[in-house]
Amino acid sequence: MRLHGNELLRSLRRGEITIAPFREDRWRGSSYPLHLAEHAVRILDRIIDPREAVRVQAIHIPQTGYLMQPGDYLMGHLQEAISSDWWIPAIQWSQTLGLSPFAKATFSILNHRRFNGRVPLLAIEPAWIFPGMELATVSFIASQERALSPQSYSGRSRTNPFSEPGSRRDESGR
């Protein structure tokens, strides 16, 4: 079940969902837009070796914009912080011209707790980015654990047979 209309506002007011900062004039009934912040990290390495530290450069995205060149890879950050102990945040990524769909999957289901706000951006052609540009929308859906208090949630799926020891796979994963 996806939260719609006044249900979303009620959940925000009860503290079941946190979107900070929240501006009611941006609210769209069943979703809320998410925007790029003014700080990002530019990944300098073209080949990332997990055995080595990744070289990065902190950048400030000015109000006049930042022109990404093909192959540029940034780790951006959202202006909004999102969290919920009761609802699952679902992110619908915008189709931003010039940015790779690989780096921005069209739909992401996040964990119950918090979204860290990091957004990978890969330019496939020259692309301008600006602080405050809309990158995605978030909506909230219920889970089977919705009826449980956040403190009683065990972290295991009630519907995934592979999450319980001995269900189909033994402890070794077979």
C-alpha positions, 0 to 999 in steps of 0.5 A: 500500500502506498501512502496517498494524500492526507495519509502522508501528511498525517504520517509526517505530523505523527513523526512516522516519516521525516523529510527535512527540510519539508516544504508543504508547497512542494508536496505532490499528494503522494510523493515529495521531490528531492533536490541536489545539494550544493556540495559533491565529491568528484571521483578522480580515478577512472578505474576503481581498485577496491584495494586502493584508496579512491582519489576524490576532490570536494567541489562546490556546485555554484548557483550558476551551475556546474558543467559535467563532462562525459565520463565525469563521476560525482557523488552528489548529495540531496538537500533533504534527509529522509527517514521512517521507522514505519514506512519504506521510502521508494525513490523514483529517479528523474530522467535527467538529460545527460546523466547515465541511467546506470548511475541513477536507477529509475526506482529504488526501494530503501531500507526502513531507517534512513536514506543517506542522501548520496546520489551517484551522477555519471555524465554520458554527455555534457550536462549542467547540474545546479543546486536545488535541481530536482533529481527524484521523488520519494513516496512511502509504501507499507511493509508486512512489518508495518503492524509491528512497532519499530522496536520489535522488527527483527530485520528478517523478511516474513515472506523470503524463504531464504531469510530463515535458517534451514528454510531452503538453504542451510547456514552455508548458503546451499 
